[in-house]
Amino acid sequence: MKRHQDILDKLDKEKHLKVLELCEILNVSAVTIRKDLKLLEQKGLLHRTHGGASLENPYINERNDLDK
């Protein structure tokens, strides 16, 4: 789906995106973006975060910080 590829391309450049940014860029609702992000996460292509998405798993970074 073109919208999914657009999300991944934008995420590759920005490293983190917010749902509301994606709504404006792609001209779709927040519900649609959240469904897209859920599907892409299930495929292992991104990690969902509070209010957005990231290429890196934010929880790994938090655990590493705790080990220090």
Secondary structure as a PSIPRED ss2 file (coil, helix, strand):
# PSIPRED VFORMAT (PSIPRED V4.0)

   1 M C   1.000  0.000  0.000
   2 K H   0.000  1.000  0.000
   3 R H   0.000  1.000  0.000
   4 H H   0.000  1.000  0.000
   5 Q H   0.000  1.000  0.000
   6 D H   0.000  1.000  0.000
   7 I H   0.000  1.000  0.000
   8 L H   0.000  1.000  0.000
   9 D H   0.000  1.000  0.000
  10 K H   0.000  1.000  0.000
  11 L H   0.000  1.000  0.000
  12 D H   0.000  1.000  0.000
  13 K H   0.000  1.000  0.000
  14 E H   0.000  1.000  0.000
  15 K C   1.000  0.000  0.000
  16 H E   0.000  0.000  1.000
  17 L E   0.000  0.000  1.000
  18 K E   0.000  0.000  1.000
  19 V H   0.000  1.000  0.000
  20 L H   0.000  1.000  0.000
  21 E H   0.000  1.000  0.000
  22 L H   0.000  1.000  0.000
  23 C H   0.000  1.000  0.000
  24 E H   0.000  1.000  0.000
  25 I H   0.000  1.000  0.000
  26 L H   0.000  1.000  0.000
  27 N C   1.000  0.000  0.000
  28 V C   1.000  0.000  0.000
  29 S C   1.000  0.000  0.000
  30 A H   0.000  1.000  0.000
  31 V H   0.000  1.000  0.000
  32 T H   0.000  1.000  0.000
  33 I H   0.000  1.000  0.000
  34 R H   0.000  1.000  0.000
  35 K H   0.000  1.000  0.000
  36 D H   0.000  1.000  0.000
  37 L H   0.000  1.000  0.000
  38 K H   0.000  1.000  0.000
  39 L H   0.000  1.000  0.000
  40 L H   0.000  1.000  0.000
  41 E H   0.000  1.000  0.000
  42 Q H   0.000  1.000  0.000
  43 K C   1.000  0.000  0.000
  44 G C   1.000  0.000  0.000
  45 L C   1.000  0.000  0.000
  46 L C   1.000  0.000  0.000
  47 H E   0.000  0.000  1.000
  48 R E   0.000  0.000  1.000
  49 T E   0.000  0.000  1.000
  50 H C   1.000  0.000  0.000
  51 G C   1.000  0.000  0.000
  52 G E   0.000  0.000  1.000
  53 A E   0.000  0.000  1.000
  54 S E   0.000  0.000  1.000
  55 L C   1.000  0.000  0.000
  56 E C   1.000  0.000  0.000
  57 N C   1.000  0.000  0.000
  58 P H   0.000  1.000  0.000
  59 Y H   0.000  1.000  0.000
  60 I H   0.000  1.000  0.000
  61 N H   0.000  1.000  0.000
  62 E H   0.000  1.000  0.000
  63 R H   0.000  1.000  0.000
  64 N H   0.000  1.000  0.000
  65 D H   0.000  1.000  0.000
  66 L H   0.000  1.000  0.000
  67 D H   0.000  1.000  0.000
  68 K C   1.000  0.000  0.000
